């Protein structure tokens, strides 16, 4: 998988992640254990996290653009997808993709014309 994937508990803390996390966020799996998602994606406040939890039931998914933080303090523009997964109860899963190198839509449309 290309994206960094985080599994969050009911409080928005990381309980697991995939092997892409070090390349995307700079953290090891062990370093991320119990880290609040607000440290990695400050735009996901506790209030927004609570709304996400209630809004993701059923087959609903969320896709947002967000400023994401790496371990070294740098940031990048990320596309963050959220959904629910049943592991130990219901957990929110976040897929984070770095979109800094993605060309703007205008450039794509102009090139295609």
C-alpha positions in Angstrom: 0.0 0.0 0.0 1.3 3.5 -0.9 -0.5 5.4 1.9 0.5 5.6 5.6 -2.4 3.9 7.5 -3.2 4.6 11.1 -5.6 2.7 13.3 -7.1 4.9 16.1 -8.8 4.0 19.3 -12.0 5.7 20.6 -9.9 8.6 22.0 -8.2 9.3 18.7 -4.8 7.8 19.7 -2.8 5.5 17.4 -3.0 1.8 18.3 -1.5 0.4 15.1 -0.1 1.5 11.7 1.4 0.0 8.5 4.9 -0.1 7.2 4.6 3.1 5.1 4.4 5.3 8.2 8.1 5.8 8.6 8.5 6.9 5.0 5.5 9.3 5.1 5.6 10.6 8.7 9.1 9.7 9.9 7.9 7.8 13.0 8.5 4.2 13.8 5.5 2.0 14.7 6.7 1.9 18.3 7.0 5.7 18.5 3.4 6.2 17.3 1.8 4.0 20.0 -0.8 6.0 21.9 0.1 9.3 20.1 -3.0 11.5 19.6 -3.9 12.0 16.0 -4.0 15.8 16.7 -0.1 15.7 16.9 0.1 14.3 13.4 -2.8 16.1 11.8 -3.6 19.2 13.9 -6.7 20.0 11.9 -8.4 16.9 13.4 -9.2 18.4 16.8 -10.9 16.3 19.5 -14.2 17.9 18.4 -13.7 17.0 14.8 -12.7 13.5 15.7 -15.9 13.1 17.7 -17.9 14.2 14.7 -16.0 11.8 12.4 -16.8 8.9 14.7 -20.5 9.6 14.6 -20.6 10.4 10.9 -18.7 7.3 9.7 -21.2 4.7 10.5 -22.4 2.3 7.8 -20.5 2.6 4.6 -19.7 6.3 4.9 -16.2 7.5 4.3 -14.5 10.9 4.6 -11.8 12.4 2.4 -10.2 15.7 3.3 -7.0 17.7 2.5 -5.0 18.4 5.6 -1.6 19.7 6.8 0.2 16.8 8.2 3.3 16.8 10.6 6.4 14.7 10.3 8.6 13.7 13.2 11.3 16.2 12.1 8.8 19.1 12.5 8.3 19.6 8.8 4.8 19.6 7.3 3.2 18.4 4.0 -0.1 18.6 2.3 -1.9 15.4 2.7 -5.0 13.7 1.5 -6.6 11.9 4.5 -9.2 9.3 4.0 -11.2 8.0 7.0 -13.4 5.0 7.5 -14.4 2.5 10.2 -12.9 -1.0 10.6 -14.0 -3.6 13.1 -11.0 -4.8 15.0 -11.6 -4.4 18.8 -15.0 -2.8 18.6 -15.0 -0.1 15.9 -11.8 1.8 15.1 -11.3 4.7 12.8 -8.7 4.0 10.1 -6.9 6.9 8.5 -5.0 6.6 5.2 -2.6 9.5 4.7 -1.2 10.3 1.2 1.4 13.0 0.6 0.1 15.1 -2.2 2.8 17.8 -2.4 4.1 16.6 -5.7 0.6 16.2 -7.3 0.2 18.8 -10.1 -2.6 21.3 -9.6 -5.8 20.4 -11.4 -5.5 23.5 -13.7 -2.1 22.2 -14.9 -3.6 18.7 -15.6 -6.6 20.2 -17.5 -4.4 22.6 -19.5 -2.1 19.8 -20.5 -5.0 17.6 -21.6 -6.4 20.4 -23.8 
